[in-house]
Amino acid sequence: MNTLILVLRIVHISAGIVWGGGSIVMYFFFGPAVKATNQIGQQFAGYLMLKSKFVMVMTTMATLTVLAGAILYWLESDGFTSGWMKSSAGIGFAVGGLFGLVAFISGVVFGQMNKKLAFIGSQVQGKPTPEQLTEIQSLQKKIAIATRFHVPSIIITILLMSASRYLLF
C-alpha cells in the first residue's frame, strides 16, 4: 500500500468517525435533550453552535471525509475508468459515496439553519416576539426535514463503506 493511499484512508476513516459519530449523537441524544430542557437547553445549543468550535470541526471533518473518499475512489478506479467500478466493491463504495454526498449537503444546510436558530435564540429576552417565534418555528420545521435526510444518509454511508469491500453480487 503506498503512502498516499494510507494517509487518505486514515484521514477518510478518522474524519468520518468524528463526522458520523457527532451527527448521530446530535440526532439521538443532543436534540432530544435540548428539547426536553427548554430554555436551558436552548442556551446550551446556542453556545455550542455560536461560540464553540463544534460547527467548524464538524464542517472540517465532513469536508475531509468527502474529499479523501473521492480521491480514494478516483485512485482505486484509475480515474473513474476501470472495470473495478462495476465490481461489487466498486458499486458499494459508489452508492456509499452518493449517500455520503447527500449527508454532506444536508449537513451543510442543517448546520447553517442550526446556527441561524441559535443566533435568533440568543437574541430572545424572555418570550420571543411574534416575528421571532414565526422564524424559530419555520427553522425548526426545516431542520426536521434536513435531519430526515442527514442521519439516515450517514448511517447508510457507514454501513456501505464498512462492508463494500466484502460484498458479493
N, C-alpha and C positions, 0 to 999 in steps of 0.2 A: 504494500500500500504506500503510495507516495505521500510526502509531507503535506502537500496542498489538500489532498482528499482527507487526510487525517484531521487537519486543522478545521476544515469545513464541516466535517462530521461532528467534531467536538462542539463547534460553535452552534451548528444546527440543533443538535440534541440538547445541549445545555440551555441555550436561549429558549428553545421550545418548552423545556420543563418549566422555566420561570414564567413564560407567557401563558402556556396552557394551564399550569397549576394555579397561577394567580387568577386567571379568568374563572376557573371552576370554583375556587374558594370564594371569589367575589359573588358569584351567582348563587351558590348553595348556602353560604354562611353569612357573608357580609351584608348582602342586600336584605335578607330577611331580618337580620339583627338591627339594621338601620331603621327599617320599617317598624319593628317592634318597640324600639326605644324612642320613637318620635323625635322631638326637638333635640335631645342629646345626641341621638344617632345621626341626625342631620348635621349637627355641628361637627361631629367626628368625620363624617363623609366630606363635609366642606373643607376641613383641614387636610384630609388625605388627598383630595383632588386638587386643591389650590395651593397648598403650602408645602406639602411633602414632595418627594421626587418620584412618587408612585407612578404617575401618568407618564413621566419621561422614561422611567425604567421599563414600563410595560410596552410603550411605543418602540423603544430601542430594541427590546428583546424580540418583539413581533417582527420588526424590520429585519433584524439579523437572521431570524429563523427563516423567513421567506427568501431573503437574498441567498443565504447559504444553501438552502434547499434547491432553489432554481439553478444555482451554479453546479451543485452536485448532479442534478438531473441532466443538465446540459453536458457535463463531462462524461457521465455514465452512458449517455445516448450518442456520443460522438457528434455533438452539436445538433441534437434532435433528428438524427438521420439513421440510426442503426435499427436493426431488427429487434434489439432488446426492448424497444418501446412497445412492441406487440407481445412481449412475453408477459406472463402473469405478474412478475415483479414490476416490470415497466408500466403496465396498466394500473396496478395497485398504487404505485408511487404517483402516477399522473392524477388519478382520481383523488388520492390523499392531498396532493398539491392543490387541486382545484378547490377542495373543501377548505384547505388552509388559506387560500386566497379569499374565499367567502368570509372566513373568520377574521382575516386581516382587515378587509374592507369594512365589515360590520363592526369590528372593534374600534376602528378609527372613528366611525360615525358615532358609536356608542360612547366612546371616550370624550369626544367633543360635546355631546349632549350632557354627559355627566358633569363636565367642567362648567358648562353654562348653568345647569341646575344648581350646582354648588355655589356658583357666583351669586345667583339670584337669592338662594337661601342665606348667604352671608349678608345680604342687604336687608333682609326682613328683620324688622324690630317689632317684636310681639306678634300680632296677627298680620298675615300678608294682606296687601291691598288687593282689591278685586283683579287688577291687571296682573299683579304678581301671581296670584292664585291661578288665574287662567293660564299664564305662561308655565307655571310649575306643573299643572295638570297636563298640559299639552306635551311638555317634555317627558313627563313620566310615561305617557302613552307611547311616545316614540321610542323611548328607552326599552319599554316592554317588548315592542316589535323587534328592535335590533337584537335583544338578548335571545329571542326565539331563533334567530339565525346563528348568532355568535357561538353560544355554548354548545349546541348540537354539532356545529361545524368543527369546533375544536375537538370534541370527543371523537367524532368520525375520523378526523385527521390523525389523532393519536393512535386510534385502532389500526388504520390503514398503514401508517408509517411504521408502526411496530411489527406488523405482520406481513407486509407486502413481499418481503424477501422470501417468505415461506409459502406463499400462495401457489396453488396448482389448479389451473383451469384451462 
